[in-house]
């Protein structure tokens, strides 16, 4: 778990892009662009496709790079007859620190519900990694002023059953569905409007779980 839950986090979700050769090249390039001073101020995580994770792990460890390894998704079960899925246990063994749960594309294209996301969040915690829980509204919900209501519902549903100390350590990312394939991009200001510089997340989680969560605010990754 992060030592300082208020420390900013910058996460790069590579989606379904780059083979392992390209991924290695990108990480090496990033290592030259990011300075020691940068890493003193923020945490940086990279989330390559599953097929690249082992290669990136090797580069990060052998070159002693300060970037943290992340995954884009995982299954909620440790093992079983789930063809094509990836176990959180496998990711943990590869040194993954952060796992994205409930990305807007997963919710939109793969039908992931809050219940599914909550199960994945529990699995990520079980194997001592940190979930990046994505929340966000549709275009219709945004235009009908239902953004906060929708985000509150997703926060409650996606974090259901989590302990206060778990909620305090996770990351909540504003990842609106209306930004998928529309040419529209959620800005940092959009995230601030929703979370009120993360102040909106804390009341929601406090209301749902009767505690003051120190969830970090992550800027959009779309």
C-alpha positions in Angstrom: 0.0 0.0 0.0 1.2 3.6 -0.6 3.0 5.0 2.3 1.4 8.4 1.9 -2.2 8.2 0.6 -2.2 12.0 -0.2 0.7 11.8 -2.5 -0.3 12.6 -6.1 -0.4 9.7 -8.6 0.1 10.0 -12.4 -1.0 6.8 -14.1 -0.5 5.9 -17.8 -3.0 3.5 -19.2 -1.6 2.1 -22.4 -4.8 0.2 -23.3 -4.4 -2.3 -26.2 -1.3 -0.6 -27.6 2.3 -1.6 -28.0 3.9 -5.0 -28.1 6.6 -5.9 -25.6 9.4 -4.4 -27.7 7.6 -1.1 -28.1 6.7 -1.1 -24.4 10.3 -1.5 -23.3 11.4 1.3 -25.6 8.7 3.6 -24.2 9.6 2.9 -20.5 13.3 3.6 -21.3 12.3 6.8 -23.0 10.2 7.8 -20.0 13.1 7.1 -17.7 15.1 9.8 -19.5 12.2 12.3 -19.5 11.4 12.0 -15.8 13.8 13.4 -13.3 14.6 12.5 -9.7 12.8 15.6 -8.6 9.7 14.5 -10.4 9.6 11.2 -8.5 10.1 13.1 -5.2 6.8 15.0 -5.9 4.6 12.3 -7.4 4.2 8.6 -7.9 4.1 7.4 -11.5 2.6 4.1 -12.6 2.5 2.5 -16.0 -0.2 0.1 -17.1 0.9 -1.9 -20.2 -1.1 -4.7 -21.8 -0.9 -8.1 -20.0 1.6 -9.5 -22.6 4.0 -6.7 -21.8 4.0 -6.8 -18.0 6.8 -9.3 -17.5 9.1 -7.3 -19.9 8.4 -4.0 -18.1 8.9 -5.6 -14.7 12.4 -6.8 -15.8 13.3 -3.3 -17.1 12.1 -1.5 -14.0 13.9 -3.8 -11.7 17.2 -4.2 -13.7 17.5 -0.5 -14.4 16.2 0.4 -10.9 13.6 2.8 -12.3 11.2 4.5 -9.9 8.1 3.9 -12.0 5.5 1.6 -10.5 4.1 -1.3 -12.4 0.4 -1.4 -13.0 -2.2 -3.6 -14.7 -5.3 -2.5 -16.7 -7.7 -5.1 -15.2 -7.9 -8.5 -13.5 -10.4 -11.2 -12.7 -12.0 -11.3 -9.2 -11.1 -15.0 -8.7 -7.6 -16.3 -7.9 -7.9 -19.3 -10.2 -10.4 -21.4 -12.1 -12.1 -22.1 -15.5 -12.1 -18.5 -16.7 -10.7 -18.7 -20.2 -8.8 -15.6 -21.2 -8.9 -13.9 -17.8 -5.9 -12.9 -15.6 -5.7 -13.8 -11.9 -4.8 -11.0 -9.4 -2.4 -13.6 -7.9 -0.5 -13.7 -11.2 -0.2 -9.9 -11.3 1.0 -9.8 -7.7 3.8 -12.3 -8.4 4.9 -10.0 -11.3 5.4 -7.1 -8.9 2.3 -5.2 -10.0 1.4 -2.4 -7.5 -1.7 -0.8 -9.0 -4.7 -2.4 -10.8 -7.3 -0.4 -12.7 -10.8 -1.6 -11.7 -14.0 -0.5 -13.5 -12.4 1.6 -16.3 -15.2 3.3 -18.3 -14.4 1.1 -21.3 -14.8 -2.0 -19.2 -18.1 -0.7 -17.9 -19.3 0.3 -21.4 -18.1 -2.4 -23.6 -17.9 -5.4 -21.3 -20.9 -4.7 -19.1 -19.0 -4.5 -15.8 -21.4 -3.6 -13.0 -20.5 -2.0 -9.6 -20.9 -5.5 -8.2 -18.2 -6.9 -10.6 -16.0 -3.9 -9.8 -16.4 -4.4 -6.1 -15.4 -8.1 -6.4 -12.3 -7.1 -8.4 -11.4 -4.4 -5.8 -11.6 -7.0 -3.0 -9.3 -9.4 -5.0 -6.8 -6.7 -5.6 -6.6 -5.9 -1.9 -6.4 -9.6 -1.1 -3.1 -9.9 -3.0 -1.7 -6.7 -1.5 -2.0 -4.4 -4.5 -3.8 -1.0 -4.7 -7.0 -0.6 -6.8 -7.5 2.4 -9.0 -11.3 2.6 -9.0 -12.7 4.4 -12.0 -16.1 6.2 -11.8 -17.9 8.4 -14.3 -21.2 9.2 -15.9 -22.6 8.8 -19.4 -23.3 11.7 -21.8 -27.0 11.5 -21.1 -26.4 11.6 -17.3 -24.0 14.5 -17.7 -26.5 16.5 -19.8 -29.3 15.8 -17.3 -27.2 17.0 -14.3 -27.0 13.5 -12.8 -23.2 13.4 -12.7 -22.8 13.6 -8.9 -25.7 11.2 -8.3 -24.1 8.6 -10.6 -20.6 9.0 -9.2 -22.0 8.6 -5.7 -23.7 5.4 -6.7 -20.6 4.0 -8.3 -18.4 4.9 -5.3 -20.9 3.2 -2.9 -21.3 0.1 -5.1 -17.7 -0.3 -6.2 -16.3 0.0 -2.6 -19.0 -2.0 -0.9 -17.7 -4.2 1.9 -14.2 -2.6 2.0 -12.7 -1.8 5.4 -12.0 1.9 6.3 -8.2 1.4 6.0 -8.7 -0.1 2.6 -10.8 2.8 1.4 -8.2 5.2 2.8 -5.5 3.7 0.7 -7.1 3.2 -2.7 -7.2 5.6 -5.6 -10.4 7.0 -7.2 -10.2 8.1 -10.8 -12.7 10.2 -12.7 -13.1 8.2 -15.9 -16.4 9.4 -17.6 -18.1 7.1 -20.2 -19.0 10.2 -22.3 -15.3 10.5 -23.2 -15.1 7.1 -25.0 -14.7 7.4 -28.7 -16.4 10.8 -28.9 -13.5 13.1 -29.5 -14.3 14.7 -26.1 -11.8 14.6 -23.3 -12.3 14.9 -19.6 -10.1 17.6 -18.2 -8.5 18.1 -14.8 -11.1 20.8 -14.2 -13.9 18.3 -15.0 -12.4 16.0 -12.3 -12.2 18.8 -9.9 -15.8 19.8 -10.6 -16.9 16.3 -9.8 -14.7 15.7 -6.7 -14.3 19.3 -5.7 -10.6 18.7 -5.5 -11.3 15.3 -4.0 -13.5 16.8 -1.4 -16.6 15.2 -3.0 -15.1 11.7 -2.7 -14.5 11.9 1.0 -18.1 12.9 2.0 -19.4 10.1 -0.3 -17.2 7.5 1.2 -17.8 8.8 4.7 -21.6 8.6 4.2 -21.4 5.1 2.8 -18.8 3.7 5.2 -19.0 6.0 8.3 -15.4 7.1 8.1 -13.2 9.8 6.7 -11.5 8.2 3.6 -8.3 9.7 2.4 -8.8 8.5 -1.2 -6.4 10.2 -3.7 -7.7 12.0 -6.8 -6.4 10.8 -10.1 -6.8 12.8 -13.2 -8.5 11.3 -16.3 -6.7 8.6 -18.1 -8.8 8.4 -21.3 
